[in-house]
Amino acid sequence: MNTPSAVGVLALSGPLTFASAAATLEVQRRQLAGGSVQVIDLAGVGECDSAGLACVLALLSEAQQRCGGDVQLIHVPAGLRALAEVADLGKLFG
């Protein structure tokens, strides 16, 4: 689901949908407790719906609180970016 690296990158993979978002968020929160994340890499994310968008936003907020600064989202899938635009959240996705 996700992998933290020594350089503060949290890489997400797999679908982020209603079926998986809650479990993914639970795992992410445990990963965040282990250190500071400066980059969230979404290259491995496949299918994504509004629950996935909520999951990414929660992760982004928690990571920013933990590191006390900016956290970048990279390799944002087009579908997730489109959902963010519809929700008027496009600015969070660069």
Helices and strands as residue ranges (DSSP letters): E 2-4, E 9-16, H 21-33, E 39-48, H 50-67, E 72-74, H 78-86, G 90-93
